[in-house]
Amino acid sequence: MITVTTRAAAQIRAAARDAEAEDLGLRIAARRDASGALHYAMGFDAARGDDLVVASEGVALVVAPAHRELLDGMTLDYVEFEPGDFRFIFINPNDAPAPAAAAGACGSGGCGCRS
């Protein structure tokens, strides 16, 4: 389903410690915009109802049923874009290629949350 790289898992665990949310999973959601690109959201949350809980690299990921198909096969990574500029990125085979005009825009084509 979803995998997390070692770098992303380390950052997620550190953020959970800082937020005193170590007993919660990382909820990941996705929605498709009018151009077909995926946009992502994530935050610490408890699993409920029909949520899918996936363990990867020691991190519990929580996905609501409505988001499962969009997130299937996705990898969450944490990379340094420029010195000191670290971000989570979403590598997802379900994401449509970004339109040429928006190719550099964060939020389409797999670019994600700053930390």
C-alpha positions, 0 to 999 in steps of 0.5 A: 500500500504505502511505504515510508523511507528511512529518512521520512520515518525518522522525521515522522518519529521526531515530529511525533515526539515534539508534538507529544503524539507518539501514541497516534498514527500519521494520517495521510489523505489525498484529493485530486484537483480539476487538472488531475493532480493529487494534493496531500495532507497529513497529520497525527490522528487516531485510527477509527472505523474502517481506517486502514493502518499500515506499518512502514519503517516503524511508523503507523500510517492511517488511511481513510477508505476514501483515500486508499485508491489514490494512495495505493503504491505511494512512497513518502520520502523526506529530502533536502531540496536546497541546503537547510530546506527539507520537505516531505515528498509524495512519490505516487504512481497514481499522480497525473503528470503536472501540466507544463505551466505548473511543473515547478509548483509545489503541491502538484507533481509530488512536492509536499509539506515543509518542515 
